[in-house]
Amino acid sequence: MNERKPTGLPDKIYGDILNRILEGEYKEGERLPTEHALAERFETSRPTVREALARLRADGIIVTRHGSGTTVARRPDPDVRRFAPLETLSDIRRCYDFRIVTESGAAELAAQMAEADDIAAIQHAWDELERIIETQGIGAKDDFAFHLAIARASKNQFFITMMSFIEEQIVFSMNLSRNLSLVKTLERQRLVQAEHLAVLEAIRRKDAAAAGQAMRLHLEHARDRMFGS
């Protein structure tokens, strides 16, 4: 993913507010300063502030309710700042949202269409991810290979093309996610691998509904581990 460059004051306001949420200055459930107060702080207009707040709202980080103002809905993992610029988070979240829809469908179809060679390829990719955990590597490319093997097992070239077309964005988000797991606990890495295994086993059983649900849960959990649930 090409790093998104700040384009002006809305980006600066977005990053400043998000950083304060990550630092705990603005806590979950607490109200943000008013648009007027933020406009004064940044010496800008309220429409400019609204643009930044709209992005935070679209990311699910803040919520605005009539009569109660704007409050912090969730706090992303503070460690994201170590591995990615804050202004890229909106794009990463949208990539996850897109993948939840498409890859759950690919997994469901893979459970119906996969042949022995396809299942072996998915198993091989899972085995490589096991080796990555043992060697304390990152394995973003190996993670992508696992997901691509499932797309190929669907026997539908549109899933394969979609994965290939946004490979850069997917690997970028996987690299961030796996770096975050690496600085947490081995248990978290094992949890991710167990989620992968649930998808593999459902495909092996030819249980389409279970495969689709397992993939959906895996990607939702990956998104929520990064952005907060």
C-alpha positions as CSV (number, residue, x, y, z in Angstrom):
1,M,0.0,0.0,0.0
2,N,1.4,3.4,-0.9
3,E,1.6,5.5,2.2
4,R,-1.2,8.1,2.2
5,K,0.4,11.5,2.4
6,P,-1.2,14.2,4.5
7,T,-3.1,16.5,2.2
8,G,-3.8,19.4,4.5
9,L,-5.4,20.5,7.8
10,P,-8.2,17.8,7.9
11,D,-5.4,15.2,7.9
12,K,-3.6,17.0,10.6
13,I,-6.7,17.3,12.8
14,Y,-7.6,13.6,12.1
15,G,-4.1,12.6,13.2
16,D,-4.0,14.8,16.3
17,I,-7.4,13.6,17.6
18,L,-6.6,10.0,16.9
19,N,-3.2,10.3,18.6
20,R,-4.9,11.8,21.7
21,I,-7.3,8.8,21.7
22,L,-4.4,6.4,21.4
23,E,-2.6,8.2,24.3
24,G,-5.7,7.9,26.4
25,E,-6.2,11.7,26.7
26,Y,-9.7,11.1,25.2
27,K,-11.0,7.9,26.7
28,E,-13.7,5.5,25.3
29,G,-17.1,6.9,26.2
30,E,-15.8,10.4,26.8
31,R,-16.9,13.4,24.8
32,L,-14.5,15.2,22.4
33,P,-14.2,19.0,22.5
34,T,-16.8,20.8,20.5
35,E,-16.3,21.6,16.8
36,H,-16.0,25.3,17.9
37,A,-13.2,24.4,20.4
38,L,-11.4,22.3,17.9
39,A,-11.6,25.0,15.2
40,E,-10.1,27.5,17.7
41,R,-7.3,25.0,18.6
42,F,-6.3,24.4,15.0
43,E,-7.1,28.0,13.9
44,T,-9.4,26.8,11.2
45,S,-13.0,26.7,10.2
46,R,-15.7,24.3,11.6
47,P,-16.2,22.7,8.1
48,T,-12.5,21.7,8.1
49,V,-13.0,20.2,11.6
50,R,-16.1,18.4,10.4
51,E,-14.2,16.8,7.5
52,A,-11.7,15.3,10.0
53,L,-14.4,14.2,12.4
54,A,-16.3,12.6,9.5
55,R,-13.3,10.4,8.7
56,L,-13.0,9.3,12.4
57,R,-16.7,8.6,12.4
58,A,-16.4,6.5,9.2
59,D,-13.6,4.6,10.8
60,G,-15.8,3.7,13.8
61,I,-13.5,5.5,16.2
62,I,-16.0,8.2,17.3
63,V,-19.7,8.4,17.3
64,T,-22.0,11.5,17.3
65,R,-25.5,11.4,18.8
66,H,-28.0,14.2,18.8
67,G,-28.1,16.0,22.1
68,S,-25.0,14.2,23.6
69,G,-22.2,15.4,21.3
70,T,-19.4,13.4,19.9
71,T,-17.8,10.7,22.0
72,V,-15.0,8.2,21.6
73,A,-16.4,4.8,20.5
74,R,-13.2,2.7,20.4
75,R,-9.5,3.0,20.9
76,P,-7.3,1.4,18.3
77,D,-4.2,-0.5,19.3
78,P,-1.6,2.2,20.4
79,D,1.2,0.1,18.9
80,V,-0.1,0.8,15.3
81,R,2.0,4.0,15.4
82,R,5.1,1.9,15.5
83,F,4.4,0.2,12.2
84,A,2.2,2.5,10.1
85,P,1.5,6.2,9.7
86,L,-1.8,7.2,11.4
87,E,-3.2,8.6,8.2
88,T,-3.1,5.1,6.5
89,L,-5.5,3.6,9.1
90,S,-8.7,4.6,7.2
91,D,-7.5,2.8,4.1
92,I,-6.4,-0.3,6.1
93,R,-9.8,-0.5,7.8
94,R,-11.6,-0.3,4.5
95,C,-9.4,-3.0,3.0
96,Y,-10.5,-5.3,5.9
97,D,-14.1,-4.4,5.4
98,F,-13.8,-5.3,1.7
99,R,-12.0,-8.5,2.4
100,I,-14.6,-9.6,5.0
101,V,-17.2,-9.5,2.3
102,T,-15.2,-11.1,-0.6
103,E,-13.0,-13.6,1.1
104,S,-15.8,-15.2,3.2
105,G,-17.5,-15.8,-0.2
106,A,-14.3,-17.3,-1.6
107,A,-13.9,-19.6,1.3
108,E,-17.5,-20.8,1.0
109,L,-17.1,-21.5,-2.6
110,A,-13.7,-23.2,-2.0
111,A,-15.3,-25.7,0.3
112,Q,-17.6,-26.7,-2.5
113,M,-15.0,-26.7,-5.3
114,A,-11.6,-27.6,-3.8
115,E,-9.9,-30.7,-5.0
116,A,-7.1,-32.6,-3.2
117,D,-4.3,-30.5,-4.7
118,D,-6.1,-27.3,-3.6
119,I,-6.4,-28.5,-0.1
120,A,-2.8,-29.6,-0.1
121,A,-1.8,-26.1,-1.2
122,I,-3.8,-24.5,1.6
123,Q,-2.3,-26.9,4.1
124,H,1.2,-26.2,2.8
125,A,0.6,-22.4,3.3
126,W,-0.7,-23.1,6.9
127,D,2.4,-25.2,7.6
128,E,4.6,-22.3,6.5
129,L,2.8,-20.0,8.9
130,E,3.5,-22.5,11.7
131,R,7.2,-22.3,10.8
132,I,7.0,-18.5,10.9
133,I,5.6,-18.6,14.4
134,E,8.4,-21.0,15.6
135,T,11.1,-18.7,14.1
136,Q,9.4,-15.5,15.4
137,G,9.2,-14.1,11.9
138,I,6.6,-11.8,10.4
139,G,5.3,-13.9,7.5
140,A,3.0,-11.3,5.8
141,K,3.8,-12.9,2.4
142,D,3.1,-16.3,3.8
143,D,-0.2,-15.1,5.2
144,F,-1.1,-13.8,1.8
145,A,-0.2,-17.1,0.2
146,F,-2.7,-18.9,2.6
147,H,-5.5,-16.5,1.6
148,L,-4.6,-16.7,-2.1
149,A,-4.6,-20.5,-2.0
150,I,-8.2,-20.4,-0.7
151,A,-9.1,-18.0,-3.5
152,R,-7.6,-20.4,-6.1
153,A,-9.5,-23.3,-4.5
154,S,-12.7,-21.5,-5.3
155,K,-12.1,-22.1,-9.0
156,N,-13.4,-18.6,-9.7
157,Q,-10.9,-16.4,-11.5
158,F,-12.6,-13.3,-10.2
159,F,-11.6,-14.0,-6.6
160,I,-8.1,-14.7,-7.7
161,T,-7.9,-11.6,-9.8
162,M,-9.3,-9.5,-6.9
163,M,-6.7,-10.8,-4.5
164,S,-3.9,-10.2,-6.9
165,F,-5.1,-6.7,-7.8
166,I,-5.0,-5.5,-4.2
167,E,-2.1,-7.7,-3.0
168,E,0.0,-4.7,-2.1
169,Q,-2.8,-3.3,0.2
170,I,-3.5,-6.7,1.7
171,V,0.2,-7.5,2.5
172,F,0.6,-4.0,4.0
173,S,-2.3,-4.6,6.4
174,M,-1.1,-8.2,7.1
175,N,2.4,-6.9,7.9
176,L,0.9,-4.4,10.4
177,S,-1.3,-7.0,11.9
178,R,1.4,-9.6,12.3
179,N,3.9,-7.0,13.7
180,L,1.3,-6.1,16.3
181,S,0.8,-9.8,17.2
182,L,4.6,-10.2,17.4
183,V,4.9,-7.5,20.0
184,K,2.0,-8.9,22.0
185,T,2.1,-12.5,23.1
186,L,2.7,-15.9,21.6
187,E,-0.9,-16.7,22.6
188,R,-2.2,-14.1,20.2
189,Q,-0.1,-15.5,17.4
190,R,-1.5,-19.0,18.1
191,L,-5.0,-17.5,18.1
192,V,-4.6,-16.2,14.6
193,Q,-3.2,-19.5,13.5
194,A,-6.1,-21.3,15.0
195,E,-8.5,-19.1,13.1
196,H,-6.6,-20.0,9.9
197,L,-6.9,-23.7,10.8
198,A,-10.7,-23.4,11.3
199,V,-11.0,-22.2,7.7
200,L,-8.8,-25.0,6.4
201,E,-10.7,-27.7,8.3
202,A,-14.1,-26.4,7.1
203,I,-12.9,-26.5,3.5
204,R,-11.5,-30.0,4.0
205,R,-14.9,-31.1,5.4
206,K,-16.6,-29.4,2.4
207,D,-18.7,-27.4,4.8
208,A,-19.3,-24.3,2.9
209,A,-21.3,-22.4,5.5
210,A,-18.6,-23.1,8.2
211,A,-15.8,-22.1,5.9
212,G,-17.4,-18.8,5.0
213,Q,-18.2,-18.1,8.7
214,A,-14.7,-19.0,9.8
215,M,-13.1,-16.7,7.3
216,R,-15.5,-13.9,8.2
217,L,-14.7,-14.3,11.9
218,H,-11.0,-14.4,11.2
219,L,-11.0,-11.2,9.3
220,E,-13.4,-9.4,11.7
221,H,-11.2,-10.4,14.6
222,A,-8.1,-9.2,12.7
223,R,-9.8,-5.9,12.1
224,D,-11.0,-5.6,15.7
225,R,-7.6,-6.5,17.2
226,M,-6.2,-3.6,15.4
227,F,-9.0,-1.0,15.6
228,G,-10.8,-2.1,18.8
229,S,-14.1,-4.0,19.0
